[in-house]
Amino acid sequence: MALFSRRTAAVTPLEDVDVVLADLDGVVYAGPGALPHAVESLNRAGETRRLGFITNNASRRDSTVATHLRELGLSSTRPEDVVTSPQAAMRLLRERVAPGATILVVGGDGLVDELEKAGYAVTRSADDAPAAVVQGFAPELGWVHLAEAAYALATPEDEGGIPWIATNTDWTIPQARGIAPGNGTLVSAVHTAVGRLAVVAGKPERPIFDEAVARFGARHPLFIGDRLDTDIAGAQGAGIDSVLVLTGIDRPKHVLAAPTTSRPTFIVGDLRELHEPYPETIVDGDVTSVGGASVRIDGPDIHIVREGDRPIDLVRAGAAAIWATGRAIYGFRVPERLYADPFHRP
């Protein structure tokens, strides 16, 4: 899915959308606090559309997440409006292990809650002969928990070993103090010890998107995320239009370099722009223009013709121009101004 691939008229990204699906970390909040303009923008979108939330963070229950969102001002949020990676992991686990079995958990309360609701017994010890390992993020996880997973997964699955399901493999997670290691780093630690790969339930894999589309009965959903490699790639793989918002992990330089598998339909600086007409991309010879910003490509050189008065339009124009060439970013000389970063992030 390419930028501006579906609509070129100056309509908002919400045009014809029946369900808005928003990631949480880096989109709605960073740590406990809401990001600027996120809550009011999503509340406005929810006045005329179904509003749901998708999170790879496995550390909290859906009810806890819903309470947090209500406290931030998303007052109508219910637990069933929150789709979590542990819920997607249960879809995968049921295909491999019947309910009633004992599962070794590497994770927090959110993962334990979903396992118990699905009818599984929970253990923290490989000595209890678990039927599978399910791993998710929790801030209190330590070496001892990863070691138990490694002990349980010592035998490869094709040699009679047990399944290993990871809720997600995000390398990082936005926090109020900055960017911290995510579940991907913890899954990688176990992988290094056992030489096996986990089956992944959360973004960018399809199970979590399929769960959301089915739950909300979405016909034309729009997914909002802050990461190209998980959010945007996952939405693209699931055939869902996407918005990349520059309030979280990925920055303008990442947008310009995005591979074909993770290019958003829309790029916004913050969520207020969901409600603004999205400017048309105009190509005139070798010049690509979006709003008041224009970029020209001359062989390996990228030239800024006009910066315009909105930094986001310059990012959009640069991305559209570079992507249209079919060439990788390292084949260009890119002016620093094109990937300047005046956008808010934690």
BELNORDA-V452881 format. One record per helix or strand of 3 or more residues. SS is the DSSP state (~ for helix, > for strand). FROM is the first residue (numbers start at 1). LEN is the number of residues. If there is no record, write none. Layout:
ss=SS from=FROM len=LEN
ss=SS from=FROM len=LEN
This chain:
ss=> from=19 len=4
ss=~ from=38 len=9
ss=> from=50 len=6
ss=~ from=62 len=11
ss=~ from=79 len=3
ss=> from=82 len=3
ss=~ from=85 len=12
ss=> from=102 len=5
ss=~ from=109 len=9
ss=> from=121 len=3
ss=~ from=126 len=3
ss=> from=132 len=4
ss=~ from=143 len=10
ss=~ from=157 len=3
ss=> from=163 len=4
ss=> from=172 len=4
ss=> from=178 len=4
ss=~ from=183 len=12
ss=~ from=206 len=11
ss=> from=221 len=5
ss=~ from=228 len=10
ss=> from=241 len=5
ss=~ from=252 len=5
ss=~ from=260 len=3
ss=> from=266 len=3
ss=~ from=271 len=5
ss=> from=281 len=4
ss=> from=287 len=4
ss=> from=293 len=6
ss=> from=301 len=6
ss=~ from=311 len=15
ss=~ from=329 len=3
ss=~ from=336 len=4
